[in-house]
Amino acid sequence: MKLLENITIIDMTTYAAGPSATRILADMGATVIKIEPIKGEAFRVWGRTNKMPVDIDENPAFEMDNVNKLGIALDMKSPEGQEILYKLLEKADAFCSNYRLKALERLGLTYETIHEKFPKLVYGFCSGYGSKGPKAQAPGFDYVAYWARGGIMEATGELGGNPAQIVPAGGDQATGVILAGAICAALLCAKNTGIGEKVEVSLYQSAIWLNSLNLLKSYYGAGGRESRLKPSVPLLNSYMCKDGRWISIAILEHERYWRPFCSAIGREDLFEDERFSTLKAAQKNSEELTRIVDAVMLTRTIDEWEKIFNNNDIASQRLLTSEEINEDEQALSNDYLRPFTFRNGNTINMTTAPFKVTSQELTTIKYAPRIGENTVEIMKKAGYSDKEIKVLKEKGIIEIFES
């Protein structure tokens, strides 16, 4: 039995944060019904901004967070469309949306309205900045709400230089994991109490959570962006190797690993150097230490340094490109990436849900629905006849995919 077998989620989400949450729930075995506007949601065409195809038979950006779902397309602004949605909610366990608050109010889909009609229904909501405060109604893509306002973009990049360009949808995906977990907890609560709670996450809050340690540091004068030449943790840094590749080293217990590190890089002469042999001294002289290590690292290639550090149990990792991760044996052997063949026959490696369950594999990755692909099936289960479905299609209330 799958973790969320017999659980039905009504998914009215768009772009990445909300859809990534419901994709995880679908991977757990829930029946997720994605509701889209008649012409489909905006993220169906977003991939072209990053040179990805947006064809009906190959749309990797949309597939990413919408696999394993069923799809229905309807006019949610019409009375008939709202009636269809309410019929679906009657038999559902949870509703999830990341529409803006004003849009939900116009559609009659706020938590207060839904809870009054369906008190056992769990309500999952994702916003940019939270439902209160001056930014409550602001558009909240992760680039601005997560990376910018959350302080992560400001804390990255070289001191005195430009902020780093951030991973697209990275904040969305992280927020989706949090929302999925919160919905699971609320489903358990609803089972025990019969009351459907509202669970709410925001891109801004999840960024604050991720940035917790940096926020704490700021109280003591150590927050914000650092220079690579003056790291607050002397041997928590990245270094260029002889072949131009970069390697990161993470030594968090300075006194414990100082001698093994010096031996690994062939600088035993630094063992007793009072400038670096203790954490306090190394912090005081971090720029000098960084320049010494920089020079040493340029004497060998990335392959040579990886072998040396692995043999000496020094935590290190070369900086991988996205292309390398797509073919990485570590990711593939752990099923973090899984081959996915589009309808046109092209194959890529698709990310899987970010967790494992001991007794079972997660759901096999199935295609994301095409616009209105499961409309008829879903509506029949909701009690609509073939004649009623035909009339609604003719009136433009629903869309039905026809191959």
Secondary structure as UniProt FT lines:
FT   TURN            3..6
FT   STRAND          8..12
FT   TURN            15..16
FT   HELIX           17..27
FT   TURN            28..29
FT   STRAND          31..36
FT   TURN            38..39
FT   HELIX           42..50
FT   TURN            56..57
FT   HELIX           60..66
FT   TURN            67..68
FT   STRAND          70..74
FT   TURN            76..77
FT   HELIX           79..90
FT   STRAND          94..97
FT   HELIX           101..106
FT   TURN            107..108
FT   HELIX           111..117
FT   TURN            119..120
FT   STRAND          122..127
FT   TURN            134..137
FT   HELIX           143..148
FT   TURN            149..150
FT   HELIX           152..155
FT   TURN            159..160
FT   TURN            168..169
FT   HELIX           170..193
FT   STRAND          198..202
FT   HELIX           203..210
FT   HELIX           212..218
FT   TURN            219..221
FT   TURN            228..229
FT   TURN            234..235
FT   STRAND          236..240
FT   TURN            242..243
FT   STRAND          246..250
FT   HELIX           254..264
FT   TURN            265..266
FT   HELIX           268..270
FT   TURN            271..272
FT   TURN            274..276
FT   HELIX           279..284
FT   HELIX           286..297
FT   TURN            298..299
FT   HELIX           302..311
FT   TURN            312..313
FT   STRAND          316..318
FT   HELIX           322..326
FT   HELIX           329..333
FT   TURN            334..335
FT   STRAND          337..341
FT   TURN            343..344
FT   STRAND          347..351
FT   TURN            358..359
FT   TURN            371..374
FT   HELIX           375..381
FT   TURN            382..383
FT   HELIX           386..394
FT   TURN            395..396
FT   STRAND          398..399
//
